[in-house]
Amino acid sequence: GNNIRATISNTGTFFKYAETGIGSGYESPKDSGNHLIFGHNFWFAGVDTDGVLRVAATGFRPENRDIYSGPLQVDGGAEPPAVPFAEEVYIVSKSEIDFHIYNHAAPGYVMPHGIENWPGNGDVDLGLAETLAPFHDFNENGLYEPETGDFPLIRGDYAAYLIMNDNGGEHHGTGGEPLGIEMHYMFYQYETEDEHINNATFIHAKVINRGTNDFSDFRVGSYMDFDIGDPQDDFIGTYPAHNLLYAYNGDAHDGVSPYGPGYGFDPPAVGLMSLNNRMSVGGYYANLGGVYRDPLVDIEYWHYLNARWITGEHFKYKETDIDTNFMFNGYPSEDDPDEWTEISQGNPPGDRRCFMGLESVALAPGEEKCFDFAVITFSGTENHI
């Protein structure tokens, strides 16, 4: 919808070509052949009142997932319906909505697929919620009827909406117990003259507890596999004051690789910012084996969301015994060894996988919570921190 081409799928993995599990899906700028992100997904975790850890996440490959498409029943059982419902990615633009408002009754008008099939209502006969995706209800009868002029309520100029859950199948990603949650995602973009907004993608995530589990400590994590052009020469950092997790090139030149032509000199930086919830953890792993690898089971995801390595040991500041929740939270500078960065640490650039954990919240049965993010990019010559 703007200067970014973002791939969205209903597998629980975003910004990746889900059909094959390989191939970056966040092209910036679009049509350049260069990408900033190889894959992104969300982690959800909580301990119920019986002390049972429940985790839903997607692993490095989409088949290693706990997340499935469609809503859950609302009777407290948090079960998927007998008949699949609302399993698509629904794509709508503001211009389509504007045209629809004034022409829905015009002869020859062909309704766009996203507007016609927008999942505004759930099938109550299947046990689903009466209202699912947001819409403008002209006659206030509670029914989404686009043929009478009702239309989707979206954010931005272009939006993709999808509904997912963590109880539609086996938990292949973590091997853990389901939480009984339903997730509504809206990915959206603005097309504008503002360079930064025109190079951003926003994410609105709503989590609904459809089960009977009462979580006093519910945590949301956001995993990012940043790949700036050539994925083998990157660094990552955290900026907790701005709830920001980011990546930048490990040198001044991003060269040609099997993944694209490269950004050349002064490559861009890319970051994920939490807009309405405080970031409480920022970490990374490099898939090197040992404690630096991808999480494989539920307790390892839980450790990461609590600023611990998969062994349970807390993250440490530099090479001290001081606990920290934020890896590499200093200003990236080659001239200041006091700033804790991958540069001052003396790390070689490489392929980085990292994650953000948000501050714990309570999530009672029937309750919903919203989490908003922005994926932002900056040119290599700008100094924004």
Sequence and secondary structure as in RCSB ss.txt:
>XXXX:A:sequence
GNNIRATISNTGTFFKYAETGIGSGYESPKDSGNHLIFGHNFWFAGVDTDGVLRVAATGFRPENRDIYSGPLQVD
GGAEPPAVPFAEEVYIVSKSEIDFHIYNHAAPGYVMPHGIENWPGNGDVDLGLAETLAPFHDFNENGLYEPETGD
FPLIRGDYAAYLIMNDNGGEHHGTGGEPLGIEMHYMFYQYETEDEHINNATFIHAKVINRGTNDFSDFRVGSYMD
FDIGDPQDDFIGTYPAHNLLYAYNGDAHDGVSPYGPGYGFDPPAVGLMSLNNRMSVGGYYANLGGVYRDPLVDIE
YWHYLNARWITGEHFKYKETDIDTNFMFNGYPSEDDPDEWTEISQGNPPGDRRCFMGLESVALAPGEEKCFDFAV
ITFSGTENHI
>XXXX:A:secstr
  S EE   TTS BSB TTTS SB EESSTTSS EEEEEEEEEEEEE TTS EEEE B SSTTSBS EES   SS
SS    SS  S S EEEEHHHHHHHHHHTTSTT    HHHHT   B  GGGT  SB S EE TT SS   GGGT 
EE  SSSEEEEEEEES SS  TTT  B   EEEEEEEEE   S HHHHT EEEEEEEEE SS  EEEEEEEEEEE
E  SSGGGEEEEEEGGGTEEEEEESSSEE  BTTBS  EES  EEEEEESSS EEEEEEE S SGGGS   SHHH
HHHHHTTB TTS B BSTTSS B SBTT S   SS TTS SHHHHT   B  EEEEEE  EEE TT EEEEEEEE
EEE TT    
